[in-house]
Amino acid sequence: MALLVRPLGERDIPIADRICRVAFGTFLGAPEPERFFGDADYVATRWRTDPEGAFAAELDGELVGSSFGTTWGSFGVFGPLSVRPDLWDRGIAKRLVEPVVALFDARRATHAGLFTFAQSAKHVALYERFGFWPRFLTFVMARAVAGGRTVAGWTRYSALRTAARAASLVGCRAITDAIQPGLDVQREILAAAAQRLGDTVIVSDDAGVAALAVCHRGPGTEAGSGTCYVKFGAARAGPGAGERFERLLDACEAYAANERARQLVAGVSAAREDAVRRFAARGFRTMLQGVAMHRPNEPAYSRPDVYVIDDWR
């Protein structure tokens, strides 16, 4: 077996996308694995967001798998990783983890995380070999979007003028850095704008940026048709954080309604107990759950006092 792991190129995207769909669809027992994820996109969007973090596995010159990683400032986010199903259990997945972990180390990420299947001992064991450790469940939750409400105090990043955009990025960075030193999701904010994946919801108060949410919307994004997906959201820490989080959820629902999405999807760690309860009180129900694995085995920003939306898929 002549296996080569190399950077994933743009020309590789169609094959990598198909393998990703078939691999996840096969594992989860979908009747038509090649149609898994529908018109959502987890390959091209992530390659464009951070091409240095995309890797391909080639077997005898044929693309057979891929893996992705990126860094949110000091935080590394791993995934997805996929291998052609007929080549499972041949050590290819291990080889695809290696360059992503090396990327995190080269960028001096102080913490890294991933989302995997809690019921799969094989998946958990694979990532444990690289220093990841399973901690809390992550709930990916959804609810139908209700229109007709007017929500004040928020704006879209795309609606801001150049100077205001720069100031909002500073405010967003202050929020995330206070939650986890060095955490910075500017890469996701700019990717959503540049690739037209959706928009970033900015909630303000007298102190400046009070909360933010990077939202994907529609086909060709991580959301898919009819869906608004919150890839990352956070409320400013400290007294009143829960209320700021409620305002953020109001703003996300307003954005989803304005975009005529039928459902709003967001992930939250079970470690953030009050955030989970606030989701449930609004009628969100779990559509998928997995386990968050951390490297090193520390909570990072998955803590009860933190109001963050993410799922590391």
Backbone torsions as a table, in degrees:
resi	resn	phi	psi	omega
1	MET	NA	110.7	178.9
2	ALA	-93.8	90.9	-176.0
3	LEU	-98.2	129.4	177.1
4	LEU	-122.1	128.0	173.0
5	VAL	-107.9	124.7	-173.2
6	ARG	-143.2	170.6	174.2
7	PRO	-61.3	142.6	176.5
8	LEU	-80.2	127.3	178.8
9	GLY	-98.4	166.3	-178.9
10	GLU	-60.6	-35.9	-179.8
11	ARG	-66.7	-19.0	-179.6
12	ASP	-81.5	-13.9	-168.5
13	ILE	-58.0	-46.8	-178.3
14	PRO	-58.9	-42.2	-180.0
15	ILE	-71.1	-41.8	178.7
16	ALA	-61.7	-38.8	178.7
17	ASP	-62.9	-44.6	-179.4
18	ARG	-64.3	-43.3	179.3
19	ILE	-62.2	-41.6	-179.7
20	CYS	-60.0	-46.5	-179.8
21	ARG	-63.8	-47.4	-177.5
22	VAL	-64.5	-40.3	-178.5
23	ALA	-64.4	-49.3	-179.6
24	PHE	-69.4	-40.4	179.1
25	GLY	-63.4	-38.6	178.7
26	THR	-66.6	-46.3	-178.5
27	PHE	-61.0	-38.0	-176.3
28	LEU	-92.5	4.7	173.1
29	GLY	74.4	29.0	179.0
30	ALA	-68.8	141.2	-178.6
31	PRO	-65.1	-29.6	177.0
32	GLU	-129.0	82.3	-173.2
33	PRO	-55.4	-34.6	-177.6
34	GLU	-67.5	-14.3	178.0
35	ARG	-100.8	5.0	-178.6
36	PHE	-60.9	146.0	-174.5
37	PHE	78.0	-6.2	179.4
38	GLY	58.6	-130.4	179.0
39	ASP	-99.4	16.5	170.3
40	ALA	-75.4	157.0	-175.4
41	ASP	-133.3	121.2	177.6
42	TYR	-113.3	-1.4	-175.3
43	VAL	-106.4	-62.2	-177.8
44	ALA	-61.3	-41.4	-178.7
45	THR	-63.3	-41.1	-178.0
46	ARG	-74.8	-32.7	175.7
47	TRP	-63.5	-44.5	-178.9
48	ARG	-67.9	-32.5	-179.4
49	THR	-70.1	-39.0	-177.8
50	ASP	-153.6	76.4	-176.6
51	PRO	-60.7	-25.4	177.9
52	GLU	-66.7	-19.8	-177.7
53	GLY	-99.0	16.0	-178.4
54	ALA	-113.5	130.7	-174.3
55	PHE	-132.0	148.9	-178.9
56	ALA	-120.7	146.2	171.4
57	ALA	-108.0	126.5	-180.0
58	GLU	-116.3	128.1	177.3
59	LEU	-115.3	115.3	-177.2
60	ASP	50.3	41.4	176.1
61	GLY	84.6	1.5	-177.7
62	GLU	-113.7	131.3	178.9
63	LEU	-65.6	125.8	-176.3
64	VAL	-129.1	-0.7	179.5
65	GLY	-178.3	168.8	179.0
66	SER	-153.6	162.1	174.7
67	SER	-146.9	155.1	-175.9
68	PHE	-135.9	148.0	172.9
69	GLY	-153.6	153.7	174.7
70	THR	-148.2	170.2	177.8
71	THR	-123.5	132.8	171.0
72	TRP	-100.1	81.3	-173.7
73	GLY	65.0	-116.6	-177.5
74	SER	-85.0	2.0	-173.7
75	PHE	-114.4	127.8	178.0
76	GLY	-96.4	135.2	178.7
77	VAL	-118.5	121.1	-175.7
78	PHE	-101.8	138.0	169.6
79	GLY	121.4	161.5	-0.1
80	PRO	-83.5	160.5	171.6
81	LEU	-119.1	133.3	178.7
82	SER	-145.6	144.7	178.3
83	VAL	-131.7	142.4	177.9
84	ARG	-53.0	128.3	-172.3
85	PRO	-54.7	-34.4	-178.6
86	ASP	-72.1	-4.7	179.3
87	LEU	-116.4	15.1	176.9
88	TRP	-64.1	154.5	175.9
89	ASP	65.6	29.9	176.5
90	ARG	-119.7	16.2	175.2
91	GLY	84.5	4.9	-178.2
92	ILE	-71.9	-39.6	-179.6
93	ALA	-60.0	-42.4	178.6
94	LYS	-58.1	-43.5	-179.0
95	ARG	-65.9	-27.4	179.6
96	LEU	-82.6	-19.4	174.0
97	VAL	-74.3	-37.9	-172.4
98	GLU	-53.1	-49.9	-177.1
99	PRO	-69.6	-28.3	178.1
100	VAL	-69.3	-43.7	176.8
101	VAL	-62.5	-39.2	177.4
102	ALA	-63.2	-37.6	176.9
103	LEU	-62.2	-45.6	178.5
104	PHE	-58.4	-44.6	-179.3
105	ASP	-65.5	-41.3	-179.7
106	ALA	-64.4	-33.5	179.1
107	ARG	-88.6	4.3	176.4
108	ARG	59.8	40.4	173.7
109	ALA	-66.1	130.8	-179.3
110	THR	-86.3	-14.7	180.0
111	HIS	-152.7	152.0	177.0
112	ALA	-144.4	153.8	-179.5
113	GLY	-146.6	160.6	176.6
114	LEU	-151.4	161.5	177.5
115	PHE	-113.2	128.3	176.6
116	THR	-141.9	178.4	-175.5
117	PHE	-78.0	117.3	-177.0
118	ALA	-62.8	-29.5	-176.1
119	GLN	-83.5	-5.2	-175.1
120	SER	-102.1	102.9	177.7
121	ALA	-61.6	-32.1	-179.0
122	LYS	-65.3	-44.3	179.3
123	HIS	-65.4	-46.7	-179.2
124	VAL	-60.6	-43.8	-178.8
125	ALA	-64.3	-37.1	178.4
126	LEU	-57.7	-49.6	-175.2
127	TYR	-76.1	-27.2	175.1
128	GLU	-60.0	-32.6	-179.9
129	ARG	-62.4	-19.6	-178.2
130	PHE	-108.6	16.7	174.8
131	GLY	92.0	2.1	175.7
132	PHE	-82.1	145.8	-179.1
133	TRP	-133.9	134.1	-179.6
134	PRO	-70.5	134.6	179.2
135	ARG	-123.4	-104.3	-176.0
136	PHE	-92.9	157.9	169.4
137	LEU	-66.0	152.6	169.9
138	THR	-118.1	130.2	179.0
139	PHE	-100.8	123.2	170.6
140	VAL	-96.1	114.2	-168.1
141	MET	-116.6	154.8	-178.0
142	ALA	-144.4	154.4	171.1
143	ARG	-152.2	155.4	177.2
144	ALA	-67.5	145.8	-179.6
145	VAL	-86.8	128.2	177.6
146	ALA	-105.9	126.2	179.8
147	GLY	-91.4	-177.0	173.6
148	GLY	93.0	-8.7	-179.5
149	ARG	-94.9	143.2	173.6
150	THR	-104.0	123.4	-178.4
151	VAL	-118.4	123.6	-178.1
152	ALA	-96.5	163.5	170.3
153	GLY	86.9	18.0	178.0
154	TRP	-139.0	159.3	177.1
155	THR	-147.4	167.8	174.9
156	ARG	-92.1	143.3	174.4
157	TYR	-56.6	-39.1	-177.3
158	SER	-65.9	-20.2	-178.2
159	ALA	-86.2	-8.3	-177.1
160	LEU	-83.5	149.0	172.9
161	ARG	-73.8	168.8	-173.1
162	THR	-55.3	-48.4	-178.4
163	ALA	-64.7	-39.5	-179.7
164	ALA	-68.9	-34.1	176.2
165	ARG	-62.2	-45.5	180.0
166	ALA	-61.0	-42.1	179.6
167	ALA	-65.9	-36.9	-179.6
168	SER	-67.7	-36.5	176.9
169	LEU	-62.9	-38.7	177.0
170	VAL	-63.6	-43.8	179.2
171	GLY	-64.9	-40.0	177.9
172	CYS	-64.3	-41.3	179.9
173	ARG	-64.6	-36.2	178.6
174	ALA	-63.7	-39.0	178.9
175	ILE	-64.2	-50.2	-176.0
176	THR	-70.0	-35.9	-179.8
177	ASP	-66.1	-33.8	178.4
178	ALA	-70.3	-28.2	179.2
179	ILE	-77.9	-42.1	179.1
180	GLN	-148.3	116.9	-177.0
181	PRO	-51.4	124.0	178.1
182	GLY	88.9	-10.5	179.3
183	LEU	-64.7	129.2	-175.9
184	ASP	-152.6	115.4	-177.5
185	VAL	-101.2	24.3	178.1
186	GLN	-55.4	-37.3	179.4
187	ARG	-56.3	-41.1	-179.3
188	GLU	-74.0	-36.7	178.2
189	ILE	-62.5	-47.6	-178.4
190	LEU	-69.6	-35.4	178.5
191	ALA	-65.2	-42.2	179.1
192	ALA	-60.9	-37.6	179.2
193	ALA	-73.5	-48.4	-174.3
194	ALA	-67.7	-38.5	-177.9
195	GLN	-92.5	-0.3	-177.7
196	ARG	55.3	47.2	179.7
197	LEU	-83.3	-17.0	-175.7
198	GLY	160.5	-129.9	-179.7
199	ASP	-161.2	170.1	175.3
200	THR	-110.0	124.3	178.8
201	VAL	-83.4	126.2	179.3
202	ILE	-115.7	119.3	176.6
203	VAL	-102.9	133.2	-175.8
204	SER	-120.9	157.3	170.2
205	ASP	-144.4	-168.1	-176.3
206	ASP	-63.5	-22.7	-179.0
207	ALA	-90.8	-1.4	-179.6
208	GLY	116.9	-137.9	178.5
209	VAL	-72.2	122.3	-178.5
210	ALA	-98.2	-27.1	-178.3
211	ALA	-167.0	160.0	178.8
212	LEU	-144.9	155.9	174.8
213	ALA	-151.0	122.1	174.7
214	VAL	-86.1	116.3	-174.0
215	CYS	-115.3	130.5	170.8
216	HIS	-97.1	147.4	-175.8
217	ARG	-146.6	121.3	168.4
218	GLY	92.7	-177.7	-177.3
219	PRO	-64.5	150.5	180.0
220	GLY	78.6	6.9	176.1
221	THR	-122.8	-175.3	177.1
222	GLU	-76.9	-2.5	179.8
223	ALA	-89.5	-53.6	-173.6
224	GLY	88.8	169.1	-176.5
225	SER	-57.0	138.0	174.9
226	GLY	76.2	3.8	-172.9
227	THR	-125.1	141.7	166.2
228	CYS	-110.9	121.2	-175.8
229	TYR	-115.3	124.3	177.8
230	VAL	-86.9	105.4	-178.8
231	LYS	-74.0	-38.2	176.0
232	PHE	-153.9	137.7	174.3
233	GLY	-146.2	151.6	179.7
234	ALA	-156.9	143.2	173.1
235	ALA	-107.4	147.4	-179.6
236	ARG	-59.0	132.2	-177.2
237	ALA	-70.6	165.5	176.8
238	GLY	105.7	-174.4	179.7
239	PRO	-54.3	133.9	-179.7
240	GLY	86.2	6.1	-177.9
241	ALA	-60.9	-39.2	180.0
242	GLY	-61.9	-40.5	179.2
243	GLU	-69.3	-37.8	176.5
244	ARG	-65.1	-35.2	177.3
245	PHE	-64.7	-40.5	177.2
246	GLU	-61.6	-41.1	177.8
247	ARG	-64.0	-37.3	178.1
248	LEU	-64.3	-43.6	178.4
249	LEU	-63.7	-38.9	175.0
250	ASP	-58.9	-44.5	-177.4
251	ALA	-67.5	-38.9	177.8
252	CYS	-64.0	-40.6	178.1
253	GLU	-66.3	-38.7	178.2
254	ALA	-65.5	-42.6	178.0
255	TYR	-61.8	-45.8	179.4
256	ALA	-60.0	-41.9	178.9
257	ALA	-65.4	-42.4	178.8
258	ASN	-61.9	-32.1	179.7
259	GLU	-88.1	2.7	178.2
260	ARG	60.9	33.9	173.5
261	ALA	-75.3	147.9	178.8
262	ARG	-88.8	-28.1	179.0
263	GLN	-140.3	152.3	176.6
264	LEU	-112.1	126.9	-176.8
265	VAL	-121.0	137.2	179.8
266	ALA	-155.9	150.1	179.4
267	GLY	-111.4	149.9	179.1
268	VAL	-151.6	139.0	179.2
269	SER	-73.6	140.7	176.0
270	ALA	-63.7	-17.7	176.5
271	ALA	-65.7	-25.7	-179.4
272	ARG	-94.4	71.2	-167.9
273	GLU	-57.2	-46.1	-176.9
274	ASP	-67.0	-37.0	177.2
275	ALA	-61.9	-43.4	178.6
276	VAL	-60.3	-44.5	-178.7
277	ARG	-64.7	-34.1	178.8
278	ARG	-69.3	-36.7	173.9
279	PHE	-60.8	-49.5	-177.2
280	ALA	-61.2	-37.7	-179.6
281	ALA	-64.6	-22.4	178.6
282	ARG	-90.5	1.1	178.3
283	GLY	94.1	9.3	174.8
284	PHE	-71.2	140.7	177.5
285	ARG	-128.0	145.8	-177.0
286	THR	-70.7	124.5	177.1
287	MET	-104.3	-17.9	-178.8
288	LEU	-160.5	142.7	172.7
289	GLN	-139.8	149.2	178.9
290	GLY	-147.6	-176.4	179.5
291	VAL	-109.0	137.0	175.3
292	ALA	-88.1	127.4	177.6
293	MET	-109.9	135.9	-173.4
294	HIS	-116.6	144.9	173.8
295	ARG	-133.7	109.1	0.6
296	PRO	-77.9	-178.1	-177.0
297	ASN	-77.5	71.4	178.8
298	GLU	-138.8	157.8	-173.0
299	PRO	-72.8	-24.2	-173.5
300	ALA	53.4	-125.2	-178.4
301	TYR	-97.9	14.6	173.3
302	SER	-90.1	78.7	-175.4
303	ARG	-134.5	157.6	-177.4
304	PRO	-62.0	-27.5	-175.9
305	ASP	-87.6	3.5	-175.3
306	VAL	-105.2	138.9	178.3
307	TYR	-116.7	88.3	-176.9
308	VAL	-130.0	144.3	174.2
309	ILE	-111.6	121.8	173.7
310	ASP	-173.4	166.0	176.6
311	ASP	-145.2	-1.6	173.0
312	TRP	58.3	21.6	176.2
313	ARG	-68.9	NA	NA
